[in-house]
Amino acid sequence: MTRWQLLLGILVPGLLGVGLGEGRALAANKYLEIPPVTEAEDTRAYRYANLTNEQTLAELDRRGIPYLREQPVPGVRLPIRLAGRLQGVWIHSVLPAEQRKTTPFEILDGRLALALDDLCAILRAHGFVEAVHFTMYRPPHEEPARPGEFLHRHPGGMAIDLGALKKDTGHWVAVGPHWPSQIGAKSCGPEGRKLQGRRGRELLSVACEASDLRIFHYMLTPHFDEAHADHLHLEIKAGVKWFLVN
């Protein structure tokens, strides 16, 4: 069963009956932006990614973000689960509701939750009330994390693969069908690609607004490669002082 079929099970209830491996590609990408150090360190992505656990918990509590602490997860510095809506937006996986309380794919690092809270403010301003993802935390494909080792991307709970959004009107907007892939195209800015469909244009607008606010270090879209044709990969990473939207 493909991820798109799983997503259809969310978009059309009852339909189902119930590493990044591109490190070098990122570094060589023509859309990579390297701002002055002081500017990079003042971004939301940098601040969130480099918080201590204590600072992260304090900020989660200050914002009133609903969360549950999770037992230690190999590779994740501060594993939590979201326990409610962020800015009025319900974030959850494509899995059936009864599986979400225990699946590891609903786990995320608390730092990513802060970035998602900012993203949800943008989503709510566009009238979205639900965001469906394919994964946040994902165990590494190779060797498991060693005790005390904290990983990046999905193995560290520091990234989300966003597949679809639901409007308060009940309409769904999905990356796969509404953001046709054009590998190598520019996503944001004056020379960015212009999508024809209204839903695709709104998805693109959300992504570019998040980019303008520097909420994430990496935002990989259907323009990046075939593996991202059906989702937006949104990631923060400790120590990083550059940004990529592609």
C-alpha positions as CSV (number, residue, x, y, z in Angstrom):
1,M,0.0,0.0,0.0
2,T,1.4,3.4,-1.0
3,R,1.5,6.5,1.2
4,W,-0.9,8.2,-1.2
5,Q,-3.4,5.4,-0.7
6,L,-3.0,5.8,3.0
7,L,-3.6,9.5,2.6
8,L,-6.7,8.8,0.5
9,G,-8.0,6.9,3.5
10,I,-8.0,10.1,5.4
11,L,-9.3,12.3,2.6
12,V,-12.1,9.8,1.7
13,P,-13.1,8.1,4.9
14,G,-13.8,4.4,4.5
15,L,-11.8,4.0,1.3
16,L,-9.3,1.7,3.0
17,G,-11.7,-0.1,5.2
18,V,-10.3,1.1,8.3
19,G,17.0,9.7,5.0
20,L,17.1,11.8,3.3
21,G,20.0,10.4,1.4
22,E,20.8,13.7,-0.3
23,G,23.4,15.4,2.0
24,R,25.6,16.2,-1.0
25,A,22.7,17.3,-3.1
26,L,21.6,19.8,-0.4
27,A,25.1,21.3,-0.2
28,A,25.4,21.7,-3.9
29,N,21.8,23.0,-4.4
30,K,21.7,26.3,-6.2
31,Y,18.9,27.5,-4.0
32,L,20.9,27.1,-0.8
33,E,21.0,30.4,1.1
34,I,23.8,31.3,3.5
35,P,23.0,34.6,5.3
36,P,25.4,36.4,7.6
37,V,26.0,34.5,10.8
38,T,24.3,37.1,13.0
39,E,21.3,37.0,10.8
40,A,21.2,33.2,10.7
41,E,21.5,33.0,14.5
42,D,18.5,35.4,14.9
43,T,16.1,33.1,12.9
44,R,13.4,31.0,14.5
45,A,14.8,27.8,13.0
46,Y,18.2,28.4,14.5
47,R,16.8,29.5,17.9
48,Y,14.5,26.5,18.2
49,A,17.0,23.9,17.0
50,N,19.6,25.0,19.5
51,L,17.5,25.2,22.7
52,T,18.3,23.0,25.6
53,N,15.7,20.6,26.8
54,E,14.9,22.8,29.7
55,Q,14.5,25.9,27.5
56,T,12.3,23.9,25.1
57,L,10.0,22.7,27.8
58,A,9.7,26.2,29.3
59,E,8.8,27.6,25.8
60,L,6.3,24.8,25.2
61,D,4.6,25.6,28.5
62,R,4.7,29.3,28.0
63,R,2.9,29.0,24.7
64,G,0.4,26.5,26.2
65,I,1.2,23.9,23.6
66,P,-0.5,20.6,24.5
67,Y,2.0,17.8,24.7
68,L,2.8,14.6,26.5
69,R,6.4,13.6,27.5
70,E,7.4,10.4,25.9
71,Q,9.7,7.7,27.3
72,P,13.3,8.0,26.0
73,V,13.5,7.3,22.2
74,P,16.9,6.4,20.7
75,G,18.2,9.4,18.7
76,V,15.6,11.9,20.0
77,R,16.7,14.6,22.5
78,L,13.3,15.5,23.8
79,P,10.6,13.1,22.6
80,I,7.0,14.2,23.0
81,R,3.6,13.6,21.5
82,L,1.2,16.4,20.6
83,A,-1.9,16.2,22.8
84,G,-4.1,18.8,21.1
85,R,-4.3,21.4,18.4
86,L,-1.6,24.0,17.7
87,Q,-3.1,27.4,16.9
88,G,-6.4,25.6,16.2
89,V,-4.8,23.1,13.8
90,W,-4.9,19.4,14.4
91,I,-1.7,17.7,13.3
92,H,-1.7,13.9,13.0
93,S,-0.4,11.0,10.8
94,V,-2.2,9.1,8.1
95,L,-2.7,6.1,10.5
96,P,-6.1,5.2,11.9
97,A,-7.0,7.1,15.1
98,E,-6.7,4.0,17.3
99,Q,-3.0,3.5,16.3
100,R,-1.9,7.1,16.8
101,K,-1.5,6.9,20.6
102,T,1.1,4.3,20.4
103,T,2.8,4.5,17.0
104,P,6.3,5.9,17.0
105,F,5.4,8.0,13.9
106,E,3.5,10.5,16.1
107,I,6.6,11.2,18.2
108,L,8.6,14.4,17.6
109,D,11.3,16.4,19.3
110,G,9.9,19.3,21.4
111,R,11.9,21.7,19.3
112,L,10.1,20.7,16.2
113,A,6.8,21.3,18.0
114,L,7.8,25.0,18.4
115,A,8.4,25.4,14.7
116,L,5.1,23.6,13.9
117,D,3.3,26.0,16.3
118,D,4.6,28.9,14.1
119,L,3.6,27.0,10.9
120,C,0.1,26.4,12.3
121,A,-0.4,30.1,12.8
122,I,0.1,30.5,9.1
123,L,-2.1,27.6,8.3
124,R,-4.9,28.9,10.5
125,A,-4.7,32.3,8.8
126,H,-5.4,30.5,5.6
127,G,-8.4,28.7,7.1
128,F,-6.8,25.3,7.6
129,V,-7.8,23.3,10.6
130,E,-6.1,19.9,10.0
131,A,-2.7,18.8,8.8
132,V,-1.9,15.2,7.9
133,H,1.7,13.9,7.8
134,F,3.4,10.7,6.7
135,T,5.9,10.8,9.5
136,M,7.8,12.9,12.0
137,Y,10.1,10.6,14.0
138,R,11.3,7.6,12.0
139,P,13.8,5.0,13.3
140,P,17.1,5.1,11.2
141,H,17.4,2.7,8.4
142,E,20.9,1.6,9.3
143,E,22.2,1.2,12.9
144,P,20.1,2.4,15.8
145,A,21.3,5.4,17.7
146,R,23.8,4.7,20.5
147,P,23.0,5.7,24.1
148,G,23.3,9.4,24.4
149,E,23.5,10.0,20.6
150,F,21.1,12.4,19.1
151,L,20.3,12.3,15.4
152,H,19.0,14.7,12.8
153,R,16.1,14.7,10.4
154,H,13.4,12.0,11.0
155,P,15.6,9.7,13.2
156,G,16.0,12.7,15.6
157,G,12.3,13.7,15.4
158,M,13.3,17.0,13.9
159,A,11.4,16.8,10.6
160,I,7.9,16.3,9.4
161,D,6.6,15.1,6.0
162,L,3.4,17.0,5.4
163,G,1.0,15.4,3.0
164,A,-2.3,17.2,3.1
165,L,-4.3,20.0,4.7
166,K,-8.0,20.4,5.5
167,K,-9.8,23.7,5.3
168,D,-12.5,24.8,7.8
169,T,-14.9,24.5,4.8
170,G,-14.2,20.7,4.8
171,H,-12.1,20.8,1.6
172,W,-8.8,19.1,1.3
173,V,-5.6,20.3,-0.2
174,A,-3.0,17.6,-0.9
175,V,0.6,18.0,-2.0
176,G,0.6,15.1,-4.5
177,P,-2.3,16.1,-6.7
178,H,-2.3,19.9,-6.2
179,W,1.4,20.7,-6.4
180,P,2.6,19.0,-9.6
181,S,6.3,18.2,-9.5
182,Q,8.8,20.1,-11.7
183,I,12.2,19.0,-10.5
184,G,14.7,21.9,-10.3
185,A,12.1,24.6,-10.3
186,K,12.3,27.5,-7.9
187,S,9.5,27.5,-5.3
188,C,9.5,31.0,-3.8
189,G,10.5,34.6,-4.7
190,P,9.8,36.7,-7.8
191,E,11.2,34.0,-10.1
192,G,9.4,31.2,-8.3
193,R,7.2,28.8,-10.3
194,K,3.5,29.8,-10.5
195,L,1.1,27.0,-10.0
196,Q,-2.1,27.0,-12.0
197,G,-4.6,25.5,-9.6
198,R,-6.0,27.5,-6.7
199,R,-5.3,24.9,-4.1
200,G,-1.7,24.5,-5.3
201,R,-1.2,28.2,-5.2
202,E,-2.4,28.3,-1.6
203,L,0.0,25.4,-0.7
204,L,2.8,27.3,-2.3
205,S,1.8,30.5,-0.5
206,V,1.9,28.7,2.9
207,A,5.3,27.3,2.2
208,C,6.7,30.6,1.0
209,E,5.3,32.4,4.1
210,A,7.0,29.9,6.3
211,S,10.2,30.4,4.3
212,D,10.0,34.2,4.7
213,L,9.8,33.7,8.5
214,R,12.8,31.3,8.5
215,I,10.8,28.7,10.6
216,F,12.7,25.8,9.1
217,H,16.2,25.2,7.8
218,Y,15.2,22.8,5.0
219,M,11.9,22.9,3.1
220,L,11.9,20.3,0.4
221,T,9.0,20.3,-2.1
222,P,7.9,18.4,-5.2
223,H,10.5,20.6,-7.0
224,F,13.3,18.8,-5.2
225,D,13.2,15.2,-6.4
226,E,10.8,12.4,-7.1
227,A,10.9,11.2,-3.5
228,H,9.3,14.4,-2.4
229,A,6.5,14.5,-5.1
230,D,3.8,13.9,-2.5
231,H,4.8,15.9,0.5
232,L,6.7,18.8,2.0
233,H,9.7,17.9,4.1
234,L,10.1,20.5,6.8
235,E,13.2,20.3,9.1
236,I,15.2,22.2,11.7
237,K,18.7,21.2,12.5
238,A,21.0,22.2,15.4
239,G,24.1,24.1,14.5
240,V,23.0,24.9,10.9
241,K,23.2,28.5,9.7
242,W,21.9,28.1,6.1
243,F,18.6,27.6,4.6
244,L,17.1,25.7,1.6
245,V,13.7,25.9,-0.1
246,N,13.5,23.8,-3.2
